[in-house]
Amino acid sequence: MNTRIGVVGIVIEDLEKVNFINEVLHEHANLIVGRMGIPYQKKGISVISLIIDGDTDEIGSLTGKLGNIQGVNVKSALTKK
């Protein structure tokens, strides 16, 4: 199986959705190598960065589920190989 290493940036504008986000991250815990979350209280948002390792289907499932949560913005960057 070919896996890719990458980073996923998650910006949470609706803090009431944090439980939904954590559920999705828990479902895909096998992909997550590292996680850093920063609450930015001045702006009323939170930012999570993930280091991930998985195939494109698994990563797409993770980012797709997160991106479908209202008030959550997701961007990813992956290695080419």
C-alpha positions in Angstrom: 0.0 0.0 0.0 1.4 3.4 -1.0 1.0 6.0 1.7 1.6 9.7 1.7 2.8 11.9 4.5 1.1 15.3 4.8 -0.3 18.1 6.9 -3.9 18.9 7.4 -4.9 22.4 8.7 -8.3 22.8 10.4 -9.7 26.2 11.3 -12.8 26.0 13.6 -15.0 29.0 13.4 -17.9 27.4 15.2 -16.6 26.2 18.5 -19.8 24.3 19.2 -18.6 21.8 16.5 -15.5 20.7 18.5 -17.1 17.4 19.6 -18.0 16.5 16.0 -14.4 17.2 14.9 -13.0 15.1 17.7 -15.2 12.2 16.8 -14.0 12.3 13.2 -10.4 12.5 14.3 -10.9 9.6 16.7 -12.4 7.5 13.8 -9.2 8.2 11.8 -6.7 8.0 14.6 -4.6 5.4 12.7 -3.6 8.1 10.2 -2.6 10.8 12.7 1.1 10.9 13.5 0.9 14.2 15.5 -1.6 16.8 16.4 -1.4 20.4 17.7 -4.4 22.4 18.7 -4.3 26.1 19.5 -7.3 28.1 20.8 -7.1 31.6 19.5 -9.4 33.3 22.0 -8.9 36.8 20.7 -10.5 35.8 17.4 -12.9 33.2 18.8 -11.5 30.4 16.7 -9.4 27.3 17.2 -6.7 25.9 14.8 -5.7 22.3 14.7 -2.7 21.0 12.6 -2.3 17.3 11.9 0.7 15.4 10.6 -0.8 12.4 8.8 0.4 9.2 7.1 -2.1 7.2 5.0 -3.3 6.4 1.5 -5.2 9.0 -0.5 -8.6 7.3 0.0 -8.1 7.4 3.8 -6.9 10.9 3.9 -9.8 12.0 1.6 -12.3 10.4 3.9 -10.8 12.3 6.9 -10.7 15.7 5.2 -14.1 15.2 3.5 -15.8 14.4 6.8 -14.2 17.4 8.4 -15.0 19.7 5.5 -18.7 18.8 5.7 -19.0 20.1 9.2 -20.5 23.6 9.1 -18.1 26.2 10.5 -15.0 24.2 9.8 -12.4 24.9 7.1 -9.9 22.2 6.1 -6.8 22.3 3.8 -4.3 19.6 3.2 -0.9 19.2 1.6 0.6 15.8 0.8 3.8 14.3 -0.5 3.7 13.4 -4.2 4.9 9.8 -3.6 
